[in-house]
Amino acid sequence: MTKLPTDLEIFECIYAMYLADFQNFPKEKPTRTAKIFVPVDLEKVAKQLESDAYELFGRLYHHLNHKYGYKSDNDAQVNLFAPLVGGDRHCVNFPYLAAVLAEHRLEDKRNRWSFRISLVALGVALASLVTKFVVP
């Protein structure tokens, strides 16, 4: 059975694996169609995530691209993931992916802090309960 990665795990993995490719775009002899669209090897990403490449493609193309894609003010479509850009397959809009990843990291950080505060509150409540019934 394959693992079902979270959106955050998918974004983290792609970002970590392809940051160098994005940063090292040669302007003189380009190795891809556009600097911002980085081709992603879904097999490698899926293997890293212990998932399935077809499932990963479906998540990126059908769910995440639909969730984060939008039309700009001049009616241009902005995609997070594109199956084909020029001659490049399975491309992510890397700067946009980085922005979405930053939002997910912030949300995760807030959730972790909320959980920790809840644990402290639970501890205080339990301590209060114990002192009420145990201490004469």
DSSP file (Angstrom, degrees, kcal/mol; ACC not computed):
  #  RESIDUE AA STRUCTURE BP1 BP2  ACC     N-H-->O    O-->H-N    N-H-->O    O-->H-N    TCO  KAPPA ALPHA  PHI   PSI    X-CA   Y-CA   Z-CA
    1    1 A M              0   0    0      0, 0.0     2,-0.2     0, 0.0     0, 0.0   0.000 360.0 360.0 360.0 135.8    0.0    0.0    0.0
    2    2 A T        -     0   0    0      1,-0.1     2,-0.2     2,-0.0    49,-0.2  -0.492 360.0-109.3 -85.4 156.1    1.3    3.4   -0.9
    3    3 A K        -     0   0    0     47,-2.7    49,-0.3    -2,-0.2    -1,-0.1  -0.576  21.1-135.1 -80.4 144.6    1.5    6.3    1.5
    4    4 A L        -     0   0    0     -2,-0.2    47,-0.1    47,-0.1    46,-0.0  -0.850  26.6-153.5-101.8  98.4   -0.8    9.2    1.0
    5    5 A P        -     0   0    0      0, 0.0     2,-0.1     0, 0.0    44,-0.0  -0.338  12.9-117.3 -73.4 152.7    1.3   12.3    1.4
    6    6 A T     >  -     0   0    0      1,-0.1     4,-2.2    -2,-0.0     5,-0.2  -0.364  28.5-106.6 -78.3 165.8   -0.1   15.7    2.5
    7    7 A D  H  > S+     0   0    0      1,-0.2     4,-2.7     2,-0.2     5,-0.2   0.910 123.0  53.7 -57.9 -42.0    0.0   18.7    0.3
    8    8 A L  H  > S+     0   0    0      1,-0.2     4,-2.8     2,-0.2    -1,-0.2   0.914 107.7  49.3 -60.7 -43.7    2.7   20.1    2.5
    9    9 A E  H  > S+     0   0    0      2,-0.2     4,-2.3     1,-0.2    -1,-0.2   0.895 111.5  49.6 -63.9 -39.7    4.8   17.0    2.1
   10   10 A I  H  X S+     0   0    0     -4,-2.2     4,-2.4     2,-0.2     5,-0.2   0.950 114.1  44.4 -62.8 -49.2    4.4   17.1   -1.7
   11   11 A F  H  X S+     0   0    0     -4,-2.7     4,-2.6     1,-0.2     5,-0.2   0.910 113.7  50.6 -63.4 -42.9    5.4   20.8   -1.9
   12   12 A E  H  X S+     0   0    0     -4,-2.8     4,-2.6    -5,-0.2     5,-0.2   0.923 112.0  47.8 -59.7 -45.6    8.3   20.3    0.5
   13   13 A C  H  X S+     0   0    0     -4,-2.3     4,-2.5    -5,-0.2     5,-0.2   0.941 114.1  44.4 -64.2 -49.7    9.6   17.3   -1.5
   14   14 A I  H  X S+     0   0    0     -4,-2.4     4,-2.1     1,-0.2    -1,-0.2   0.913 114.4  50.8 -62.0 -42.8    9.4   19.0   -4.9
   15   15 A Y  H  X S+     0   0    0     -4,-2.6     4,-1.2    -5,-0.2    -2,-0.2   0.935 113.4  44.3 -60.8 -47.5   10.9   22.2   -3.5
   16   16 A A  H  < S+     0   0    0     -4,-2.6     4,-0.3    -5,-0.2    -1,-0.2   0.891 116.7  45.9 -65.4 -40.1   13.9   20.4   -2.0
   17   17 A M  H  < S+     0   0    0     -4,-2.5    -1,-0.2    -5,-0.2     4,-0.2   0.800 123.9  30.3 -75.0 -28.5   14.5   18.2   -5.0
   18   18 A Y  H  X S+     0   0    0     -4,-2.1     4,-2.1    -5,-0.2    -1,-0.2   0.326  85.1  98.7-119.7   7.9   14.3   21.0   -7.7
   19   19 A L  H  X S+     0   0    0     -4,-1.2     4,-2.6     1,-0.2     5,-0.2   0.929  88.2  49.4 -59.9 -45.3   15.5   24.2   -6.0
   20   20 A A  H  > S+     0   0    0     -4,-0.3     4,-2.2     1,-0.2    -1,-0.2   0.894 109.2  52.5 -62.9 -39.8   18.9   23.8   -7.5
   21   21 A D  H  4 S+     0   0    0     -4,-0.2    -1,-0.2     2,-0.2    -2,-0.2   0.909 111.5  46.9 -61.8 -41.3   17.4   23.2  -11.0
   22   22 A F  H >< S+     0   0    0     -4,-2.1     3,-0.8     1,-0.2    -2,-0.2   0.935 115.4  44.8 -64.6 -46.3   15.4   26.4  -10.7
   23   23 A Q  H 3< S+     0   0    0     -4,-2.6    -2,-0.2     1,-0.2    -1,-0.2   0.801 108.9  56.8 -70.0 -30.0   18.3   28.5   -9.4
   24   24 A N  T 3<  +     0   0    0     -4,-2.2    -1,-0.2    -5,-0.2    -2,-0.1  -0.153  68.5 147.5 -98.9  39.5   20.8   27.2  -12.0
   25   25 A F    <   -     0   0    0     -3,-0.8     2,-0.6    -2,-0.1     3,-0.1  -0.647  44.3-137.6 -76.1 116.0   18.8   28.1  -15.2
   26   26 A P        -     0   0    0      0, 0.0     5,-0.1     0, 0.0    -2,-0.1  -0.648  12.7-164.0 -79.2 119.7   21.4   29.0  -17.8
   27   27 A K  S    S+     0   0    0     -2,-0.6    -2,-0.0     2,-0.1     8,-0.0   0.855  86.2  53.7 -69.5 -34.7   20.3   32.1  -19.8
   28   28 A E  S    S+     0   0    0      1,-0.3    -1,-0.1    -3,-0.1    -3,-0.0   0.998 127.0  12.5 -68.6 -70.7   22.7   31.4  -22.6
   29   29 A K  S    S-     0   0    0      2,-0.0    -1,-0.3     0, 0.0    -2,-0.1  -0.759  87.5-151.0-109.0  85.0   21.8   27.8  -23.5
   30   30 A P        -     0   0    0      0, 0.0    -3,-0.1     0, 0.0    -5,-0.1  -0.238  11.1-158.5 -60.0 140.3   18.5   27.2  -21.7
   31   31 A T  S    S+     0   0    0     -5,-0.1     2,-0.3     3,-0.0    -4,-0.1   0.470  76.4  30.3 -96.9  -4.4   17.9   23.6  -20.7
   32   32 A R  S    S-     0   0    0      1,-0.1     3,-0.1    56,-0.0    54,-0.1  -0.927  89.1-100.9-146.6 171.1   14.1   24.1  -20.5
   33   33 A T  S    S+     0   0    0     52,-0.3     2,-0.3    -2,-0.3    53,-0.1   0.890 100.2   8.9 -64.3 -43.6   11.4   26.2  -22.1
   34   34 A A        -     0   0    0      3,-0.5    -1,-0.2    51,-0.1     3,-0.1  -0.985  64.1-129.0-141.8 148.6   11.0   28.8  -19.3
   35   35 A K  S    S+     0   0    0     -2,-0.3    59,-0.1     1,-0.2    -1,-0.1   0.912 107.9  48.4 -62.7 -43.1   12.9   29.6  -16.1
   36   36 A I  S    S+     0   0    0      1,-0.1    58,-2.8    57,-0.1     2,-0.8   0.778  99.7  71.5 -75.2 -24.5    9.8   29.6  -13.9
   37   37 A F  E     -A   93   0A   0     56,-0.2    -3,-0.5    57,-0.1    56,-0.2  -0.819  68.1-171.0 -96.0 110.1    8.4   26.2  -15.1
   38   38 A V  E     -A   92   0A   0     54,-2.5    54,-2.3    -2,-0.8     2,-0.1  -0.876  22.1-126.2-103.8 122.4   10.7   23.4  -13.8
   39   39 A P  E     -A   91   0A   0      0, 0.0     2,-0.4     0, 0.0    52,-0.3  -0.456  26.7-154.5 -66.3 137.4   10.1   19.9  -15.2
   40   40 A V        -     0   0    0     50,-2.9     2,-1.1    49,-0.5     3,-0.1  -0.947  15.6-134.8-118.7 132.4    9.6   17.4  -12.4
   41   41 A D     >  -     0   0    0     -2,-0.4     4,-2.3     1,-0.2     3,-0.3  -0.754  20.0-167.7 -84.3 100.1   10.3   13.7  -12.6
   42   42 A L  H  > S+     0   0    0     -2,-1.1     4,-2.7     1,-0.2     5,-0.2   0.804  83.1  58.8 -64.1 -29.8    7.1   12.4  -11.0
   43   43 A E  H  > S+     0   0    0      2,-0.2     4,-2.3     1,-0.2    -1,-0.2   0.935 109.3  43.8 -62.6 -45.5    8.6    8.9  -10.6
   44   44 A K  H  > S+     0   0    0     -3,-0.3     4,-2.3     2,-0.2    -2,-0.2   0.911 115.5  47.5 -66.5 -42.8   11.5   10.2   -8.5
   45   45 A V  H  X S+     0   0    0     -4,-2.3     4,-2.1     2,-0.2    -2,-0.2   0.932 112.8  49.0 -64.2 -45.2    9.2   12.5   -6.4
   46   46 A A  H  <>S+     0   0    0     -4,-2.7     5,-3.2     1,-0.2     4,-0.5   0.901 110.5  50.8 -61.9 -41.2    6.7    9.6   -5.8
   47   47 A K  H ><5S+     0   0    0     -4,-2.3     3,-1.0     3,-0.2    -1,-0.2   0.921 110.0  50.0 -62.0 -43.0    9.5    7.3   -4.8
   48   48 A Q  H 3<5S+     0   0    0     -4,-2.3    -1,-0.2     1,-0.3    -2,-0.2   0.867 115.2  43.6 -61.6 -37.0   10.8    9.9   -2.3
   49   49 A L  T 3<5S-     0   0    0     -4,-2.1    -1,-0.3    -5,-0.2    -2,-0.2   0.438 111.1-122.3 -87.8  -0.2    7.3   10.3   -0.9
   50   50 A E  T < 5S+     0   0    0     -3,-1.0   -47,-2.7    -4,-0.5    -3,-0.2   0.918  76.1 114.3  56.2  45.8    6.7    6.5   -0.9
   51   51 A S  S   <S-     0   0    0     -5,-3.2     2,-0.4   -49,-0.2    -1,-0.2  -0.546  72.7 -83.0-129.7-169.0    3.7    7.1   -3.2
   52   52 A D     >  -     0   0    0    -49,-0.3     4,-2.4    -2,-0.2     5,-0.2  -0.880  23.4-140.0-109.1 136.6    2.5    6.3   -6.7
   53   53 A A  H  > S+     0   0    0     -2,-0.4     4,-2.5     1,-0.2     5,-0.1   0.865 104.1  50.1 -63.9 -37.5    3.5    8.5   -9.7
   54   54 A Y  H  > S+     0   0    0      2,-0.2     4,-2.3     1,-0.2    -1,-0.2   0.892 111.6  48.2 -69.2 -38.6    0.1    8.3  -11.3
   55   55 A E  H  > S+     0   0    0      2,-0.2     4,-2.5     1,-0.2    -2,-0.2   0.907 111.4  50.8 -65.5 -41.0   -1.6    9.3   -8.0
   56   56 A L  H  X S+     0   0    0     -4,-2.4     4,-2.7     2,-0.2     5,-0.2   0.912 108.9  51.0 -62.9 -43.5    0.9   12.2   -7.6
   57   57 A F  H  X S+     0   0    0     -4,-2.5     4,-3.2     1,-0.2     5,-0.4   0.933 110.7  49.7 -58.9 -45.4    0.1   13.4  -11.2
   58   58 A G  H  X>S+     0   0    0     -4,-2.3     4,-2.0     1,-0.2     5,-1.1   0.908 111.3  48.5 -60.6 -43.1   -3.6   13.3  -10.3
   59   59 A R  I  X>S+     0   0    0     -4,-2.5     5,-3.4     3,-0.2     4,-0.8   0.941 117.2  41.6 -62.6 -46.9   -3.1   15.3   -7.2
   60   60 A L  I  <>S+     0   0    0     -4,-2.7     5,-1.9     3,-0.2    -2,-0.2   0.935 125.5  32.4 -67.3 -46.8   -0.9   17.9   -8.9
   61   61 A Y  I  <5S+     0   0    0     -4,-3.2     5,-0.2    -5,-0.2    -3,-0.2   0.934 129.0  29.8 -81.1 -47.6   -3.0   18.2  -12.1
   62   62 A H  I  <5S+     0   0    0     -4,-2.0    -3,-0.2    -5,-0.4    -2,-0.1   0.818 133.5  19.5 -87.9 -31.2   -6.6   17.6  -11.0
   63   63 A H  I  X<S+     0   0    0     -5,-1.1     4,-2.7    -4,-0.8    -3,-0.2   0.877 126.1  36.6-104.1 -60.8   -6.6   18.8   -7.4
   64   64 A L  I  ><S+     0   0    0     -5,-3.4     4,-2.5     1,-0.2     5,-0.3   0.885 118.5  49.0 -68.7 -38.9   -3.7   21.2   -6.5
   65   65 A N  H  ><S+     0   0    0     -5,-1.9     4,-2.2    -6,-0.4    -1,-0.2   0.894 114.9  46.5 -65.9 -37.7   -3.6   23.0   -9.9
   66   66 A H  H  4 S+     0   0    0     -5,-0.2    -2,-0.2     2,-0.2    -1,-0.2   0.896 114.3  48.5 -68.3 -39.5   -7.4   23.5   -9.7
   67   67 A K  H  < S+     0   0    0     -4,-2.7    -2,-0.2     1,-0.2    -1,-0.2   0.886 126.1  25.2 -67.9 -40.1   -7.1   24.7   -6.1
   68   68 A Y  H  < S+     0   0    0     -4,-2.5    -2,-0.2    -5,-0.2    -3,-0.2   0.585  96.4 102.6-105.8 -13.1   -4.3   27.1   -6.7
   69   69 A G     <  +     0   0    0     -4,-2.2     2,-0.3    -5,-0.3    10,-0.2  -0.392  46.0 162.5 -69.9 150.6   -4.6   28.0  -10.4
   70   70 A Y  E     -C   78   0B   0      8,-1.9     8,-3.5    -2,-0.1     2,-0.5  -0.971  40.1-103.4-157.9 168.0   -6.3   31.4  -11.1
   71   71 A K  E     -C   77   0B   0     -2,-0.3     6,-0.2     6,-0.2     4,-0.0  -0.879  36.9-136.1-100.0 133.0   -6.7   34.0  -13.8
   72   72 A S    >   -     0   0    0      4,-3.1     3,-1.9    -2,-0.5    -1,-0.0  -0.164  35.3 -88.3 -77.5 178.3   -4.6   37.1  -13.5
   73   73 A D  T 3  S+     0   0    0      1,-0.3    -1,-0.1     2,-0.1    -2,-0.0   0.799 129.8  51.3 -59.7 -30.7   -5.9   40.7  -14.1
   74   74 A N  T 3  S-     0   0    0      2,-0.1    -1,-0.3     1,-0.0     3,-0.1   0.088 122.7-104.9 -96.3  24.5   -5.2   40.5  -17.8
   75   75 A D  S <  S+     0   0    0     -3,-1.9     2,-0.4     1,-0.2    -2,-0.1   0.626  72.6 145.5  64.4  18.1   -7.1   37.1  -18.1
   76   76 A A        -     0   0    0      1,-0.0    -4,-3.1     2,-0.0     2,-0.4  -0.693  51.9-120.4 -82.2 137.6   -3.9   35.1  -18.3
   77   77 A Q  E     -C   71   0B   0     -2,-0.4     2,-0.6    -6,-0.2    -6,-0.2  -0.650  22.0-157.5 -79.8 129.1   -4.2   31.6  -16.7
   78   78 A V  E     -C   70   0B   0     -8,-3.5    -8,-1.9    -2,-0.4     2,-0.3  -0.945  14.2-168.8-108.7 118.8   -1.7   31.1  -13.9
   79   79 A N        -     0   0    0     -2,-0.6     3,-0.1   -10,-0.2    17,-0.1  -0.819  27.3-159.1-109.8 146.2   -1.0   27.4  -13.2
   80   80 A L  S    S+     0   0    0     -2,-0.3    13,-2.5     1,-0.3     2,-0.4   0.823  90.3  20.8 -81.8 -38.3    0.8   25.7  -10.3
   81   81 A F  E     -B   92   0A   0     11,-0.2    -1,-0.3   -21,-0.2    11,-0.2  -0.995  65.9-173.9-134.9 135.9    1.3   22.5  -12.5
   82   82 A A  E     -B   91   0A   0      9,-2.9     9,-2.9    -2,-0.4     3,-0.2  -0.997  20.8-148.2-130.9 129.6    1.2   22.1  -16.2
   83   83 A P  E    S+     0   0A   0      0, 0.0     7,-2.1     0, 0.0     2,-0.3   0.801  89.6  19.1 -65.7 -26.8    1.5   18.7  -17.9
   84   84 A L  E     +B   89   0A   0      5,-0.2     2,-0.5     6,-0.1     5,-0.2  -0.949  57.4 175.0-149.2 124.6    3.3   20.3  -20.9
   85   85 A V  E >  S-B   88   0A   0      3,-2.8     3,-2.7    -2,-0.3     2,-0.4  -0.949  75.3 -50.5-128.0 109.0    5.2   23.6  -21.3
   86   86 A G  T 3  S-     0   0    0     -2,-0.5   -54,-0.0     1,-0.3     0, 0.0  -0.515 123.8 -24.2  61.6-119.7    6.8   23.9  -24.7
   87   87 A G  T 3  S+     0   0    0     -2,-0.4     2,-0.4    -3,-0.1    -1,-0.3   0.346 117.7 103.4-101.5   5.2    8.7   20.6  -24.9
   88   88 A D  E <   - B   0  85A   0     -3,-2.7    -3,-2.8   -51,-0.0     2,-0.3  -0.744  59.4-146.7 -95.2 134.4    8.9   20.0  -21.1
   89   89 A R  E     + B   0  84A   0     -2,-0.4   -49,-0.5    -5,-0.2    -5,-0.2  -0.715  69.1   8.5 -99.6 149.3    6.6   17.5  -19.4
   90   90 A H  E    S-     0   0A   0     -7,-2.1   -50,-2.9    -2,-0.3     2,-0.4   0.947  81.1-179.1  52.9  66.3    5.2   17.7  -15.9
   91   91 A C  E     -AB  39  82A   0     -9,-2.9    -9,-2.9    -3,-0.3     2,-0.4  -0.759  18.8-154.5-102.3 140.3    6.2   21.3  -15.0
   92   92 A V  E     -AB  38  81A   0    -54,-2.3   -54,-2.5    -2,-0.4     2,-1.4  -0.901  26.5-121.4-108.3 142.8    5.7   23.2  -11.8
   93   93 A N  E  >  -A   37   0A   0    -13,-2.5     4,-2.8    -2,-0.4   -56,-0.2  -0.703  35.4-163.0 -77.6  94.9    5.5   27.0  -11.6
   94   94 A F  H  > S+     0   0    0    -58,-2.8     4,-2.5    -2,-1.4    -1,-0.2   0.863  79.6  47.7 -61.3 -46.1    8.4   27.1   -9.1
   95   95 A P  H  > S+     0   0    0      0, 0.0     4,-1.8     0, 0.0    -1,-0.2   0.905 115.9  46.9 -62.0 -37.3    8.1   30.6   -7.7
   96   96 A Y  H  > S+     0   0    0     -3,-0.2     4,-2.5     2,-0.2    -2,-0.2   0.906 110.2  52.4 -69.1 -40.6    4.4   30.0   -7.2
   97   97 A L  H  X S+     0   0    0     -4,-2.8     4,-2.7     1,-0.2    -1,-0.2   0.901 108.2  52.3 -59.2 -40.7    5.0   26.6   -5.6
   98   98 A A  H  X S+     0   0    0     -4,-2.5     4,-2.2     2,-0.2    -1,-0.2   0.890 109.9  48.6 -62.9 -39.7    7.5   28.3   -3.2
   99   99 A A  H  X S+     0   0    0     -4,-1.8     4,-1.8     2,-0.2    -2,-0.2   0.917 113.1  46.3 -66.8 -43.3    4.8   30.9   -2.3
  100  100 A V  H  X S+     0   0    0     -4,-2.5     4,-2.3     1,-0.2    -2,-0.2   0.903 111.7  52.5 -65.4 -40.7    2.2   28.2   -1.7
  101  101 A L  H  X S+     0   0    0     -4,-2.7     4,-2.7     1,-0.2    -2,-0.2   0.905 106.2  53.4 -60.5 -42.7    4.8   26.2    0.3
  102  102 A A  H  X S+     0   0    0     -4,-2.2     4,-2.2     1,-0.2    -1,-0.2   0.902 109.2  49.0 -60.5 -41.1    5.5   29.2    2.5
  103  103 A E  H  X S+     0   0    0     -4,-1.8     4,-2.5     2,-0.2    -1,-0.2   0.916 111.6  49.0 -63.5 -43.2    1.7   29.5    3.3
  104  104 A H  H  X S+     0   0    0     -4,-2.3     4,-2.5     1,-0.2    -2,-0.2   0.894 110.3  50.8 -64.4 -39.8    1.5   25.8    4.1
  105  105 A R  H  X S+     0   0    0     -4,-2.7     4,-2.5     2,-0.2    -1,-0.2   0.914 111.1  48.6 -63.6 -42.1    4.6   26.1    6.4
  106  106 A L  H  X S+     0   0    0     -4,-2.2     4,-2.4     2,-0.2    -2,-0.2   0.923 112.3  48.0 -63.4 -44.6    3.0   29.1    8.2
  107  107 A E  H  X S+     0   0    0     -4,-2.5     4,-2.4     1,-0.2    -2,-0.2   0.903 112.2  49.8 -62.5 -41.5   -0.3   27.3    8.6
  108  108 A D  H  X S+     0   0    0     -4,-2.5     4,-2.4     2,-0.2    -2,-0.2   0.904 110.2  50.7 -63.8 -41.5    1.5   24.2    9.9
  109  109 A K  H  X S+     0   0    0     -4,-2.5     4,-2.2     2,-0.2    -2,-0.2   0.917 111.1  48.4 -62.4 -44.0    3.5   26.3   12.4
  110  110 A R  H  X S+     0   0    0     -4,-2.4     4,-2.4     1,-0.2    -2,-0.2   0.910 111.6  50.0 -62.7 -42.3    0.3   27.9   13.7
  111  111 A N  H  X S+     0   0    0     -4,-2.4     4,-2.3     2,-0.2    -2,-0.2   0.894 109.9  50.4 -64.3 -39.5   -1.4   24.6   14.1
  112  112 A R  H  X S+     0   0    0     -4,-2.4     4,-2.4     2,-0.2    -1,-0.2   0.912 111.2  48.4 -65.4 -41.6    1.6   23.1   16.0
  113  113 A W  H  X S+     0   0    0     -4,-2.2     4,-2.5     2,-0.2    -2,-0.2   0.911 111.0  50.6 -64.8 -41.3    1.6   26.1   18.4
  114  114 A S  H  X S+     0   0    0     -4,-2.4     4,-2.2     1,-0.2    -1,-0.2   0.906 110.8  49.7 -61.0 -41.8   -2.2   25.8   18.9
  115  115 A F  H  X S+     0   0    0     -4,-2.3     4,-2.2     2,-0.2    -2,-0.2   0.917 110.8  49.1 -64.3 -43.2   -1.7   22.1   19.7
  116  116 A R  H  X S+     0   0    0     -4,-2.4     4,-2.2     2,-0.2    -2,-0.2   0.914 111.0  49.4 -63.1 -43.0    1.1   22.8   22.2
  117  117 A I  H  X S+     0   0    0     -4,-2.5     4,-2.4     1,-0.2    -1,-0.2   0.893 109.7  52.5 -63.5 -38.9   -1.0   25.5   23.9
  118  118 A S  H  X S+     0   0    0     -4,-2.2     4,-2.4     2,-0.2    -1,-0.2   0.889 107.9  51.2 -63.3 -39.4   -3.9   23.1   24.1
  119  119 A L  H  X S+     0   0    0     -4,-2.2     4,-2.5     2,-0.2    -2,-0.2   0.908 109.9  49.2 -64.4 -41.2   -1.6   20.5   25.7
  120  120 A V  H  X S+     0   0    0     -4,-2.2     4,-2.4     2,-0.2    -2,-0.2   0.924 111.4  49.4 -63.2 -43.5   -0.5   23.0   28.3
  121  121 A A  H  X S+     0   0    0     -4,-2.4     4,-2.4     2,-0.2    -2,-0.2   0.893 110.9  50.0 -62.4 -40.0   -4.1   24.0   29.1
  122  122 A L  H  X S+     0   0    0     -4,-2.4     4,-2.7     2,-0.2    -1,-0.2   0.910 109.9  51.1 -63.6 -42.5   -5.0   20.3   29.4
  123  123 A G  H  X S+     0   0    0     -4,-2.5     4,-2.5     2,-0.2    -2,-0.2   0.909 110.5  48.2 -61.0 -43.2   -2.1   19.8   31.8
  124  124 A V  H  X S+     0   0    0     -4,-2.4     4,-2.4     2,-0.2    -2,-0.2   0.911 112.4  49.3 -63.9 -42.9   -3.2   22.8   33.9
  125  125 A A  H  X S+     0   0    0     -4,-2.4     4,-2.3     2,-0.2    -2,-0.2   0.916 112.4  47.2 -64.4 -43.0   -6.7   21.4   34.0
  126  126 A L  H  X S+     0   0    0     -4,-2.7     4,-2.8     2,-0.2    -2,-0.2   0.909 111.7  50.7 -64.9 -41.1   -5.6   17.9   35.0
  127  127 A A  H  X S+     0   0    0     -4,-2.5     4,-2.4     1,-0.2    -2,-0.2   0.903 111.0  49.5 -62.5 -40.3   -3.3   19.4   37.7
  128  128 A S  H  X S+     0   0    0     -4,-2.4     4,-1.7     2,-0.2    -2,-0.2   0.906 112.0  48.1 -64.1 -42.1   -6.2   21.4   39.0
  129  129 A L  H  X S+     0   0    0     -4,-2.3     4,-1.7     2,-0.2     5,-0.2   0.912 112.0  49.1 -64.5 -44.1   -8.4   18.3   39.1
  130  130 A V  H  X>S+     0   0    0     -4,-2.8     4,-2.7     1,-0.2     5,-0.6   0.923 111.4  48.8 -63.3 -45.0   -5.8   16.2   40.8
  131  131 A T  H  X5S+     0   0    0     -4,-2.4     4,-0.8     1,-0.2    -1,-0.2   0.828 108.9  54.7 -66.5 -30.2   -5.2   18.9   43.5
  132  132 A K  H  <5S+     0   0    0     -4,-1.7    -1,-0.2    -5,-0.2    -2,-0.2   0.902 121.3  27.2 -69.7 -40.1   -8.9   19.3   44.1
  133  133 A F  H  <5S+     0   0    0     -4,-1.7    -2,-0.2    -5,-0.1    -1,-0.2   0.709 127.9  40.1 -97.3 -22.3   -9.5   15.5   44.8
  134  134 A V  H  <5S+     0   0    0     -4,-2.7    -3,-0.2    -5,-0.2    -2,-0.1   0.863 100.7  70.2 -95.6 -43.1   -6.1   14.4   46.1
  135  135 A V     <<       0   0    0     -4,-0.8    -1,-0.1    -5,-0.6     0, 0.0  -0.655 360.0 360.0 -81.6 123.9   -5.0   17.3   48.3
  136  136 A P              0   0    0      0, 0.0    -1,-0.1     0, 0.0    -4,-0.1   0.503 360.0 360.0 -73.2 360.0   -7.1   17.4   51.5
